[in-house]
């Protein structure tokens, strides 16, 4: 394998990982939408905010996947930090809060995929 082929391969792998993240976020959006629409008045806005957050991250993951090496490292760091903080919060609430255990798995997996893609493209971003 030539030296120039490895960075191209790494960028393709990173892009594939980010498309997986985008797909997961789309599934989260679709699966959460009915609950948000059916939520009572006390939680409806928070549930809609959550769905919009899922959709926003689906879009952001897709942008990263399509432009893996062109996006500033700062954008990557913000997205990784978001998923890491949510994973830590879910871990701390897993024993007492419904849904937190699931969030550990989903946000934890997204954190791992994001960090892996970030590392695969280091030195090649704008």
DRENTORKOL-3810 file (N, C-alpha, C; in nm, 4 decimals):
REM DRENTORKOL-3810
@n.u->0.0851; n.v->-0.1177; n.w->0.0000; ca.u->0.0000; ca.v->0.0000; ca.w->0.0000; c.u->0.0888; c.v->0.1228; c.w->0.0000
@n.u->0.0544; n.v->0.2194; n.w->-0.0826; ca.u->0.1353; ca.v->0.3403; ca.w->-0.0888; c.u->0.0981; c.v->0.4333; c.w->0.0251
@n.u->0.1855; n.v->0.5278; n.w->0.0502; ca.u->0.1619; ca.v->0.6230; ca.w->0.1585; c.u->0.0379; c.v->0.7069; c.w->0.1321
@n.u->0.0139; n.v->0.7452; n.w->0.0076; ca.u->-0.1019; ca.v->0.8292; ca.w->-0.0225; c.u->-0.2329; c.v->0.7515; c.w->-0.0164
@n.u->-0.2297; n.v->0.6212; n.w->-0.0302; ca.u->-0.3520; ca.v->0.5413; ca.w->-0.0259; c.u->-0.4076; c.v->0.5304; c.w->0.1151
@n.u->-0.3215; n.v->0.5264; n.w->0.2144; ca.u->-0.3675; ca.v->0.5120; ca.w->0.3534; c.u->-0.4553; c.v->0.6289; c.w->0.3979
@n.u->-0.4165; n.v->0.7554; n.w->0.3727; ca.u->-0.5052; ca.v->0.8648; ca.w->0.4121; c.u->-0.6395; c.v->0.8612; c.w->0.3406
@n.u->-0.6395; n.v->0.8238; n.w->0.2125; ca.u->-0.7656; ca.v->0.8130; ca.w->0.1392; c.u->-0.8531; c.v->0.7042; c.w->0.1993
@n.u->-0.7934; n.v->0.5899; n.w->0.2310; ca.u->-0.8667; ca.v->0.4794; ca.w->0.2926; c.u->-0.9208; c.v->0.5225; c.w->0.4284
@n.u->-0.8386; n.v->0.5891; n.w->0.5076; ca.u->-0.8827; ca.v->0.6351; ca.w->0.6402; c.u->-0.9990; c.v->0.7336; c.w->0.6288
@n.u->-0.9927; n.v->0.8232; n.w->0.5317; ca.u->-1.1017; ca.v->0.9189; ca.w->0.5114; c.u->-1.2297; c.v->0.8469; c.w->0.4703
@n.u->-1.2188; n.v->0.7434; n.w->0.3871; ca.u->-1.3376; ca.v->0.6655; ca.w->0.3462; c.u->-1.3969; c.v->0.5916; c.w->0.4654
@n.u->-1.3112; n.v->0.5358; n.w->0.5499; ca.u->-1.3595; ca.v->0.4669; ca.w->0.6701; c.u->-1.4284; c.v->0.5670; c.w->0.7626
@n.u->-1.3652; n.v->0.6818; n.w->0.7825; ca.u->-1.4247; ca.v->0.7858; ca.w->0.8676; c.u->-1.5605; c.v->0.8278; c.w->0.8131
@n.u->-1.5682; n.v->0.8460; n.w->0.6822; ca.u->-1.6944; ca.v->0.8848; ca.w->0.6201; c.u->-1.8015; c.v->0.7778; c.w->0.6426
@n.u->-1.7656; n.v->0.6519; n.w->0.6276; ca.u->-1.8613; ca.v->0.5425; ca.w->0.6499; c.u->-1.9113; c.v->0.5428; c.w->0.7945
@n.u->-1.8208; n.v->0.5642; n.w->0.8891; ca.u->-1.8605; ca.v->0.5694; ca.w->1.0303; c.u->-1.9579; c.v->0.6841; c.w->1.0547
@n.u->-1.9327; n.v->0.7969; n.w->0.9911; ca.u->-2.0201; ca.v->0.9129; ca.w->1.0091; c.u->-2.1554; c.v->0.8935; c.w->0.9421
@n.u->-2.1599; n.v->0.8205; n.w->0.8298; ca.u->-2.2892; ca.v->0.7881; ca.w->0.7688; c.u->-2.3695; c.v->0.6962; c.w->0.8618
@n.u->-2.3016; n.v->0.6081; n.w->0.9323; ca.u->-2.3695; ca.v->0.5236; ca.w->1.0320; c.u->-2.4285; c.v->0.6121; c.w->1.1414
@n.u->-2.3508; n.v->0.7099; n.w->1.1877; ca.u->-2.4004; ca.v->0.8044; ca.w->1.2890; c.u->-2.5231; c.v->0.8794; c.w->1.2369
@n.u->-2.5157; n.v->0.9253; n.w->1.1117; ca.u->-2.6285; ca.v->0.9986; ca.w->1.0526; c.u->-2.7525; c.v->0.9100; c.w->1.0461
@n.u->-2.7336; n.v->0.7864; n.w->1.0037; ca.u->-2.8471; ca.v->0.6931; ca.w->0.9978; c.u->-2.9085; c.v->0.6682; c.w->1.1336
@n.u->-2.8241; n.v->0.6514; n.w->1.2344; ca.u->-2.8750; ca.v->0.6311; ca.w->1.3705; c.u->-2.9536; c.v->0.7529; c.w->1.4175
@n.u->-2.9047; n.v->0.8721; n.w->1.3844; ca.u->-2.9755; ca.v->0.9933; ca.w->1.4249; c.u->-3.1082; c.v->1.0090; c.w->1.3512
@n.u->-3.1129; n.v->0.9679; n.w->1.2256; ca.u->-3.2400; ca.v->0.9702; ca.w->1.1514; c.u->-3.3392; c.v->0.8738; c.w->1.2166
@n.u->-3.2934; n.v->0.7543; n.w->1.2494; ca.u->-3.3811; ca.v->0.6576; ca.w->1.3174; c.u->-3.4305; c.v->0.7112; c.w->1.4503
@n.u->-3.3410; n.v->0.7776; n.w->1.5248; ca.u->-3.3817; ca.v->0.8370; ca.w->1.6533; c.u->-3.4881; c.v->0.9445; c.w->1.6306
@n.u->-3.4701; n.v->1.0253; n.w->1.5277; ca.u->-3.5672; ca.v->1.1305; ca.w->1.4961; c.u->-3.7036; c.v->1.0708; c.w->1.4654
@n.u->-3.7057; n.v->0.9732; n.w->1.3771; ca.u->-3.8313; ca.v->0.9110; ca.w->1.3351; c.u->-3.8997; c.v->0.8399; c.w->1.4515
@n.u->-3.8210; n.v->0.7709; n.w->1.5323; ca.u->-3.8815; ca.v->0.6956; ca.w->1.6429; c.u->-3.9289; c.v->0.7862; c.w->1.7561
@n.u->-3.8683; n.v->0.9028; n.w->1.7727; ca.u->-3.9066; ca.v->0.9927; ca.w->1.8823; c.u->-4.0200; c.v->1.0877; c.w->1.8443
@n.u->-4.0412; n.v->1.1103; n.w->1.7159; ca.u->-4.1429; ca.v->1.2071; ca.w->1.6722; c.u->-4.2842; c.v->1.1762; c.w->1.7229
@n.u->-4.3333; n.v->1.0527; n.w->1.7127; ca.u->-4.4696; ca.v->1.0268; ca.w->1.7612; c.u->-4.4858; c.v->1.0561; c.w->1.9110
@n.u->-4.3864; n.v->1.0212; n.w->1.9902; ca.u->-4.3933; ca.v->1.0492; ca.w->2.1338; c.u->-4.3946; c.v->1.1979; c.w->2.1627
@n.u->-4.3184; n.v->1.2736; n.w->2.0848; ca.u->-4.3160; ca.v->1.4184; ca.w->2.1039; c.u->-4.4515; c.v->1.4795; c.w->2.0712
@n.u->-4.5133; n.v->1.4317; n.w->1.9651; ca.u->-4.6430; ca.v->1.4851; ca.w->1.9257; c.u->-4.7530; c.v->1.4455; c.w->2.0237
@n.u->-4.7369; n.v->1.3301; n.w->2.0888; ca.u->-4.8380; ca.v->1.2815; ca.w->2.1826; c.u->-4.8117; c.v->1.3258; c.w->2.3266
@n.u->-4.7002; n.v->1.3908; n.w->2.3517; ca.u->-4.6641; ca.v->1.4296; ca.w->2.4891; c.u->-4.7652; c.v->1.5287; c.w->2.5455
@n.u->-4.7786; n.v->1.5234; n.w->2.6783; ca.u->-4.8697; ca.v->1.6182; ca.w->2.7416; c.u->-4.8069; c.v->1.7582; c.w->2.7414
@n.u->-4.8872; n.v->1.8568; n.w->2.7763; ca.u->-4.8439; ca.v->1.9963; ca.w->2.7693; c.u->-4.7185; c.v->2.0238; c.w->2.8531
@n.u->-4.7019; n.v->1.9508; n.w->2.9630; ca.u->-4.5884; ca.v->1.9750; ca.w->3.0525; c.u->-4.4550; c.v->1.9350; c.w->2.9899
@n.u->-4.4564; n.v->1.8388; n.w->2.8991; ca.u->-4.3303; ca.v->1.7906; ca.w->2.8421; c.u->-4.3223; c.v->1.8034; c.w->2.6893
@n.u->-4.4276; n.v->1.8506; n.w->2.6258; ca.u->-4.4316; ca.v->1.8546; ca.w->2.4789; c.u->-4.3141; c.v->1.9330; c.w->2.4204
@n.u->-4.2845; n.v->2.0527; n.w->2.4734; ca.u->-4.1769; ca.v->2.1326; ca.w->2.4165; c.u->-4.0418; c.v->2.0629; c.w->2.4314
@n.u->-4.0168; n.v->2.0045; n.w->2.5469; ca.u->-3.8896; ca.v->1.9343; ca.w->2.5678; c.u->-3.8770; c.v->1.8165; c.w->2.4716
@n.u->-3.9853; n.v->1.7449; n.w->2.4503; ca.u->-3.9827; ca.v->1.6317; ca.w->2.3582; c.u->-3.9616; c.v->1.6772; c.w->2.2136
@n.u->-4.0247; n.v->1.7886; n.w->2.1753; ca.u->-4.0034; ca.v->1.8419; ca.w->2.0401; c.u->-3.8584; c.v->1.8885; c.w->2.0266
@n.u->-3.8048; n.v->1.9531; n.w->2.1300; ca.u->-3.6653; ca.v->1.9971; ca.w->2.1294; c.u->-3.5729; c.v->1.8763; c.w->2.1070
@n.u->-3.6048; n.v->1.7682; n.w->2.1749; ca.u->-3.5256; ca.v->1.6455; ca.w->2.1623; c.u->-3.5276; c.v->1.5933; c.w->2.0187
@n.u->-3.6458; n.v->1.5898; n.w->1.9572; ca.u->-3.6579; ca.v->1.5426; ca.w->1.8190; c.u->-3.5796; c.v->1.6344; c.w->1.7249
@n.u->-3.5925; n.v->1.7639; n.w->1.7447; ca.u->-3.5180; ca.v->1.8589; ca.w->1.6611; c.u->-3.3679; c.v->1.8399; c.w->1.6809
@n.u->-3.3247; n.v->1.8105; n.w->1.8032; ca.u->-3.1832; ca.v->1.7820; ca.w->1.8286; c.u->-3.1364; c.v->1.6584; c.w->1.7529
@n.u->-3.2164; n.v->1.5528; n.w->1.7541; ca.u->-3.1821; ca.v->1.4327; ca.w->1.6775; c.u->-3.1680; c.v->1.4666; c.w->1.5290
@n.u->-3.2646; n.v->1.5422; n.w->1.4762; ca.u->-3.2623; ca.v->1.5781; ca.w->1.3343; c.u->-3.1420; c.v->1.6672; c.w->1.3027
@n.u->-3.1117; n.v->1.7589; n.w->1.3921; ca.u->-2.9959; ca.v->1.8466; ca.w->1.3722; c.u->-2.8676; c.v->1.7652; c.w->1.3666
@n.u->-2.8525; n.v->1.6707; n.w->1.4588; ca.u->-2.7324; ca.v->1.5874; ca.w->1.4581; c.u->-2.7290; c.v->1.4960; c.w->1.3357
@n.u->-2.8441; n.v->1.4499; n.w->1.2875; ca.u->-2.8449; ca.v->1.3716; ca.w->1.1631; c.u->-2.7856; c.v->1.4544; c.w->1.0500
@n.u->-2.8267; n.v->1.5797; n.w->1.0420; ca.u->-2.7731; ca.v->1.6688; ca.w->0.9401; c.u->-2.6254; c.v->1.6964; c.w->0.9588
@n.u->-2.5840; n.v->1.7212; n.w->1.0815; ca.u->-2.4426; ca.v->1.7475; ca.w->1.1082; c.u->-2.3557; c.v->1.6264; c.w->1.0774
@n.u->-2.4025; n.v->1.5080; n.w->1.1167; ca.u->-2.3272; ca.v->1.3862; ca.w->1.0846; c.u->-2.3152; c.v->1.3689; c.w->0.9335
@n.u->-2.4227; n.v->1.3978; n.w->0.8601; ca.u->-2.4200; ca.v->1.3853; ca.w->0.7143; c.u->-2.3204; c.v->1.4842; c.w->0.6530
@n.u->-2.3184; n.v->1.6066; n.w->0.7046; ca.u->-2.2218; ca.v->1.7054; ca.w->0.6548; c.u->-2.0795; c.v->1.6571; c.w->0.6819
@n.u->-2.0549; n.v->1.6085; n.w->0.8025; ca.u->-1.9212; ca.v->1.5557; ca.w->0.8332; c.u->-1.8871; c.v->1.4379; c.w->0.7424
@n.u->-1.9824; n.v->1.3511; n.w->0.7182; ca.u->-1.9570; ca.v->1.2343; ca.w->0.6334; c.u->-1.9239; c.v->1.2757; c.w->0.4905
@n.u->-1.9940; n.v->1.3747; n.w->0.4398; ca.u->-1.9734; ca.v->1.4188; ca.w->0.3019; c.u->-1.8467; c.v->1.5020; c.w->0.2848
@n.u->-1.8073; n.v->1.5711; n.w->0.3895; ca.u->-1.6924; ca.v->1.6626; ca.w->0.3829; c.u->-1.5932; c.v->1.6334; c.w->0.4952
@n.u->-1.5672; n.v->1.5076; n.w->0.5161; ca.u->-1.4904; ca.v->1.4595; ca.w->0.6307; c.u->-1.3632; c.v->1.5392; c.w->0.6589
@n.u->-1.2851; n.v->1.5674; n.w->0.5573; ca.u->-1.1572; ca.v->1.6348; ca.w->0.5804; c.u->-1.1650; c.v->1.7854; c.w->0.5601
@n.u->-1.2811; n.v->1.8368; n.w->0.5247; ca.u->-1.2948; ca.v->1.9802; ca.w->0.4976; c.u->-1.3533; c.v->2.0588; c.w->0.6142
@n.u->-1.4061; n.v->1.9896; n.w->0.7137; ca.u->-1.4717; ca.v->2.0560; ca.w->0.8265; c.u->-1.3679; c.v->2.0866; c.w->0.9341
@n.u->-1.3772; n.v->2.2056; n.w->0.9903; ca.u->-1.2848; ca.v->2.2498; ca.w->1.0940; c.u->-1.2843; c.v->2.1552; c.w->1.2139
@n.u->-1.1673; n.v->2.1389; n.w->1.2725; ca.u->-1.1549; ca.v->2.0553; ca.w->1.3924; c.u->-1.2461; c.v->2.1037; c.w->1.5045
@n.u->-1.2711; n.v->2.2341; n.w->1.5098; ca.u->-1.3585; ca.v->2.2894; ca.w->1.6140; c.u->-1.4984; c.v->2.2323; c.w->1.6100
@n.u->-1.5513; n.v->2.2116; n.w->1.4898; ca.u->-1.6853; ca.v->2.1530; ca.w->1.4752; c.u->-1.6843; c.v->2.0102; c.w->1.5275
@n.u->-1.5815; n.v->1.9363; n.w->1.4920; ca.u->-1.5679; ca.v->1.7993; ca.w->1.5417; c.u->-1.5655; c.v->1.7968; c.w->1.6946
@n.u->-1.4846; n.v->1.8842; n.w->1.7532; ca.u->-1.4683; ca.v->1.8853; ca.w->1.8990; c.u->-1.6007; c.v->1.9167; c.w->1.9677
@n.u->-1.6756; n.v->2.0118; n.w->1.9138; ca.u->-1.8059; ca.v->2.0457; ca.w->1.9728; c.u->-1.9001; c.v->1.9253; c.w->1.9676
@n.u->-1.9032; n.v->1.8556; n.w->1.8547; ca.u->-1.9919; ca.v->1.7399; ca.w->1.8421; c.u->-1.9484; c.v->1.6248; c.w->1.9334
@n.u->-1.8182; n.v->1.6009; n.w->1.9396; ca.u->-1.7678; ca.v->1.4960; ca.w->2.0293; c.u->-1.7991; c.v->1.5313; c.w->2.1737
@n.u->-1.7771; n.v->1.6567; n.w->2.2109; ca.u->-1.8043; ca.v->1.6993; ca.w->2.3491; c.u->-1.9514; c.v->1.6802; c.w->2.3837
@n.u->-2.0409; n.v->1.7149; n.w->2.2917; ca.u->-2.1839; ca.v->1.6974; ca.w->2.3155; c.u->-2.2168; c.v->1.5522; c.w->2.3454
@n.u->-2.1702; n.v->1.4623; n.w->2.2620; ca.u->-2.2013; ca.v->1.3201; ca.w->2.2806; c.u->-2.1346; c.v->1.2643; c.w->2.4062
@n.u->-2.0142; n.v->1.3093; n.w->2.4358; ca.u->-1.9451; ca.v->1.2633; ca.w->2.5561; c.u->-2.0159; c.v->1.3115; c.w->2.6827
@n.u->-2.0549; n.v->1.4378; n.w->2.6855; ca.u->-2.1257; ca.v->1.4911; ca.w->2.8025; c.u->-2.2585; c.v->1.4194; c.w->2.8220
@n.u->-2.3309; n.v->1.3940; n.w->2.7123; ca.u->-2.4575; ca.v->1.3208; ca.w->2.7250; c.u->-2.4347; c.v->1.1782; c.w->2.7747
@n.u->-2.3265; n.v->1.1151; n.w->2.7316; ca.u->-2.2941; ca.v->0.9809; ca.w->2.7798; c.u->-2.2646; c.v->0.9827; c.w->2.9293
@n.u->-2.1867; n.v->1.0777; n.w->2.9737; ca.u->-2.1527; ca.v->1.0892; ca.w->3.1160; c.u->-2.2774; c.v->1.1192; c.w->3.1987
@n.u->-2.3600; n.v->1.2103; n.w->3.1498; ca.u->-2.4851; ca.v->1.2416; ca.w->3.2210; c.u->-2.5740; c.v->1.1185; c.w->3.2309
@n.u->-2.5860; n.v->1.0454; n.w->3.1201; ca.u->-2.6689; ca.v->0.9243; ca.w->3.1203; c.u->-2.6125; c.v->0.8200; c.w->3.2153
@n.u->-2.4801; n.v->0.8059; n.w->3.2189; ca.u->-2.4180; ca.v->0.7117; ca.w->3.3135; c.u->-2.4522; c.v->0.7484; c.w->3.4574
@n.u->-2.4483; n.v->0.8763; n.w->3.4876; ca.u->-2.4749; ca.v->0.9186; ca.w->3.6259; c.u->-2.6220; c.v->0.9044; c.w->3.6631
@n.u->-2.7100; n.v->0.8994; n.w->3.5642; ca.u->-2.8542; ca.v->0.8898; ca.w->3.5903; c.u->-2.9131; c.v->0.7526; c.w->3.5600
@n.u->-2.8305; n.v->0.6611; n.w->3.5106; ca.u->-2.8805; ca.v->0.5322; ca.w->3.4610; c.u->-2.9619; c.v->0.4542; c.w->3.5641
@n.u->-2.9255; n.v->0.4622; n.w->3.6892; ca.u->-2.9961; ca.v->0.3843; ca.w->3.7904; c.u->-3.1286; c.v->0.4441; c.w->3.8347
@n.u->-3.1501; n.v->0.5713; n.w->3.8038; ca.u->-3.2687; ca.v->0.6389; ca.w->3.8573; c.u->-3.3589; c.v->0.7038; c.w->3.7529
@n.u->-3.3141; n.v->0.7113; n.w->3.6299; ca.u->-3.3898; ca.v->0.7844; ca.w->3.5289; c.u->-3.4229; c.v->0.6944; c.w->3.4100
@n.u->-3.5518; n.v->0.6775; n.w->3.3809; ca.u->-3.5901; ca.v->0.5957; ca.w->3.2654; c.u->-3.5279; c.v->0.6503; c.w->3.1368
@n.u->-3.4754; n.v->0.5613; n.w->3.0551; ca.u->-3.4166; ca.v->0.5994; ca.w->2.9280; c.u->-3.2686; c.v->0.6327; c.w->2.9342
@n.u->-3.2163; n.v->0.6573; n.w->3.0539; ca.u->-3.0745; ca.v->0.6943; ca.w->3.0649; c.u->-2.9834; c.v->0.5786; c.w->3.0254
@n.u->-3.0214; n.v->0.4572; n.w->3.0611; ca.u->-2.9398; ca.v->0.3412; ca.w->3.0242; c.u->-2.9289; c.v->0.3261; c.w->2.8736
@n.u->-3.0388; n.v->0.3484; n.w->2.8033; ca.u->-3.0373; ca.v->0.3431; ca.w->2.6564; c.u->-2.9484; c.v->0.4534; c.w->2.5999
@n.u->-2.9558; n.v->0.5707; n.w->2.6594; ca.u->-2.8751; ca.v->0.6834; ca.w->2.6128; c.u->-2.7261; c.v->0.6550; c.w->2.6294
@n.u->-2.6899; n.v->0.5812; n.w->2.7340; ca.u->-2.5487; ca.v->0.5442; ca.w->2.7511; c.u->-2.5016; c.v->0.4667; c.w->2.6285
@n.u->-2.5815; n.v->0.3706; n.w->2.5868; ca.u->-2.5452; ca.v->0.2897; ca.w->2.4710; c.u->-2.5391; c.v->0.3705; c.w->2.3427
@n.u->-2.6429; n.v->0.4483; n.w->2.3154; ca.u->-2.6478; ca.v->0.5234; ca.w->2.1901; c.u->-2.5445; c.v->0.6352; c.w->2.1864
@n.u->-2.5456; n.v->0.7217; n.w->2.2869; ca.u->-2.4511; ca.v->0.8339; ca.w->2.2857; c.u->-2.3082; c.v->0.7866; c.w->2.3052
@n.u->-2.2909; n.v->0.6799; n.w->2.3831; ca.u->-2.1570; ca.v->0.6234; ca.w->2.3992; c.u->-2.1030; c.v->0.5704; c.w->2.2674
@n.u->-2.1882; n.v->0.4997; n.w->2.1930; ca.u->-2.1465; ca.v->0.4467; ca.w->2.0621; c.u->-2.1166; c.v->0.5605; c.w->1.9650
@n.u->-2.2005; n.v->0.6626; n.w->1.9645; ca.u->-2.1760; ca.v->0.7767; ca.w->1.8767; c.u->-2.0448; c.v->0.8465; c.w->1.9133
@n.u->-2.0172; n.v->0.8575; n.w->2.0423; ca.u->-1.8908; ca.v->0.9178; ca.w->2.0864; c.u->-1.7724; c.v->0.8384; c.w->2.0324
@n.u->-1.7780; n.v->0.7079; n.w->2.0452; ca.u->-1.6684; ca.v->0.6222; ca.w->1.9972; c.u->-1.6517; c.v->0.6363; c.w->1.8458
@n.u->-1.7625; n.v->0.6339; n.w->1.7717; ca.u->-1.7539; ca.v->0.6467; ca.w->1.6260; c.u->-1.6991; c.v->0.7833; c.w->1.5851
@n.u->-1.7448; n.v->0.8887; n.w->1.6523; ca.u->-1.6955; ca.v->1.0233; ca.w->1.6216; c.u->-1.5460; c.v->1.0368; c.w->1.6498
@n.u->-1.5038; n.v->0.9902; n.w->1.7667; ca.u->-1.3618; ca.v->0.9994; ca.w->1.8015; c.u->-1.2787; c.v->0.9183; c.w->1.7025
@n.u->-1.3249; n.v->0.8011; n.w->1.6665; ca.u->-1.2522; ca.v->0.7179; ca.w->1.5703; c.u->-1.2395; c.v->0.7896; c.w->1.4360
@n.u->-1.3503; n.v->0.8448; n.w->1.3864; ca.u->-1.3465; ca.v->0.9176; ca.w->1.2586; c.u->-1.2563; c.v->1.0399; c.w->1.2684
@n.u->-1.2624; n.v->1.1092; n.w->1.3803; ca.u->-1.1773; ca.v->1.2271; ca.w->1.4027; c.u->-1.0301; c.v->1.1884; c.w->1.3956
@n.u->-0.9949; n.v->1.0800; n.w->1.4633; ca.u->-0.8552; ca.v->1.0369; ca.w->1.4646; c.u->-0.8092; c.v->0.9875; c.w->1.3270
@n.u->-0.8995; n.v->0.9222; n.w->1.2550; ca.u->-0.8641; ca.v->0.8744; ca.w->1.1209; c.u->-0.8356; c.v->0.9893; c.w->1.0240
@n.u->-0.8911; n.v->1.1053; n.w->1.0515; ca.u->-0.8745; ca.v->1.2183; ca.w->0.9593; c.u->-0.7859; c.v->1.3283; c.w->1.0167
@n.u->-0.7225; n.v->1.3037; n.w->1.1279; ca.u->-0.6378; ca.v->1.4085; ca.w->1.1875; c.u->-0.5287; c.v->1.4491; c.w->1.0887
@n.u->-0.4963; n.v->1.5742; n.w->1.0918; ca.u->-0.3940; ca.v->1.6246; ca.w->1.0027; c.u->-0.4418; c.v->1.6518; c.w->0.8605
@n.u->-0.5683; n.v->1.6201; n.w->0.8344; ca.u->-0.6211; ca.v->1.6393; ca.w->0.6980; c.u->-0.7378; c.v->1.7373; c.w->0.6948
@n.u->-0.7761; n.v->1.7897; n.w->0.8095; ca.u->-0.8921; ca.v->1.8795; ca.w->0.8166; c.u->-0.8509; c.v->2.0243; c.w->0.7972
@n.u->-0.9539; n.v->2.1051; n.w->0.7562; ca.u->-0.9323; ca.v->2.2482; ca.w->0.7391; c.u->-0.9294; c.v->2.3219; c.w->0.8688
END
